Amino acid sequence: MGHLRANGFKVKIEDHNDLGPIKARYGVPRSLEGCHTALVDGYVVEGHVPATTIRRLLRERPAVAGIAVPGMPAGSPGMETGGRPERYNVLTFDRSGKTTIYESH
């Protein structure tokens, strides 16, 4: 959340013991589930997605339910461990579960 705040996003945190129902309600495919789920101007943002990618999503407004970074790749926002960063993809997803690569990092 610090990454988003540092990049000008207002963040409201809600802690839940079980995010499963929330992820299901917003159509997050099980294969893309991460530890964080956010709602940003009508889109779902799942996992450790860079702020620059969220800004791109909001600028382009593609016809998708949201974007996701599966897992917790080293070097993604919040996962800067000082070790070697991993290559990772940001994926779009729609309500039917179809995914496509939106960006690579």
ABEGO torsion letter per residue (X at the ends): XAAAAAAGBBBBBBBBABAAAAAAAAGBBAAABBABBBBBGGBBBBEBBBAAAAAAAAAAGBBBAEBBBBEBBBGBBGABAGBBBBBBBBBBBBAAGBBBBABBX
